[in-house]
Amino acid sequence: MASSFRFGRRMKLPSTVEIKHELRMMMLADSIDALQREAAALKAAEGNNRGLAAASQPP
């Protein structure tokens, strides 16, 4: 049997548009973080390649 009484305060729920907006913002933040990690990895790899190239050349 369903209860006809509600206890406590009613919570406001966000609209569908607000939920979608928050999800898009989280996805954007995640993609920016991934791009920054990828750029840092490429920069580090480029630095390692330069160091190897300089070490293999005779003085």
C-alpha positions as CSV (number, residue, x, y, z in Angstrom):
1,M,0.0,0.0,0.0
2,A,1.4,3.4,-1.0
3,S,1.9,5.9,1.7
4,S,-0.1,9.1,1.3
5,F,2.3,11.1,3.7
6,R,5.6,12.7,2.7
7,F,8.1,13.3,5.4
8,G,10.7,16.1,5.3
9,R,11.1,19.0,2.9
10,R,10.6,18.6,-0.8
11,M,13.9,18.9,-2.7
12,K,14.1,21.0,-5.8
13,L,15.3,18.9,-8.8
14,P,17.2,20.4,-11.6
15,S,15.6,20.6,-15.0
16,T,16.7,18.4,-17.9
17,V,18.4,21.3,-19.6
18,E,20.4,22.0,-16.5
19,I,21.5,18.4,-16.2
20,K,22.5,18.3,-19.8
21,H,24.4,21.5,-19.5
22,E,26.3,20.2,-16.4
23,L,27.1,17.0,-18.3
24,R,28.4,18.9,-21.3
25,M,30.6,21.1,-19.1
26,M,32.0,18.0,-17.3
27,M,32.8,16.4,-20.7
28,L,34.4,19.6,-21.9
29,A,36.6,19.8,-18.8
30,D,37.6,16.2,-19.2
31,S,38.5,16.7,-22.8
32,I,40.6,19.8,-22.0
33,D,42.4,17.8,-19.3
34,A,43.1,15.0,-21.7
35,L,44.4,17.4,-24.3
36,Q,46.7,19.1,-21.8
37,R,48.1,15.7,-20.7
38,E,48.6,14.7,-24.3
39,A,50.4,18.0,-25.1
40,A,52.6,17.5,-22.0
41,A,53.5,14.0,-23.1
42,L,54.3,15.1,-26.6
43,K,56.5,17.9,-25.3
44,A,58.3,15.5,-23.0
45,A,58.8,13.0,-25.8
46,E,60.1,15.8,-28.0
47,G,62.6,16.8,-25.3
48,N,63.8,13.2,-25.0
49,N,64.3,12.9,-28.7
50,R,66.4,16.1,-28.8
51,G,68.5,14.8,-26.0
52,L,69.1,11.5,-27.8
53,A,69.9,13.2,-31.0
54,A,72.4,15.6,-29.3
55,A,74.1,12.6,-27.5
56,S,74.6,10.6,-30.7
57,Q,76.4,13.5,-32.5
58,P,80.1,13.6,-32.2
59,P,81.6,16.8,-30.6
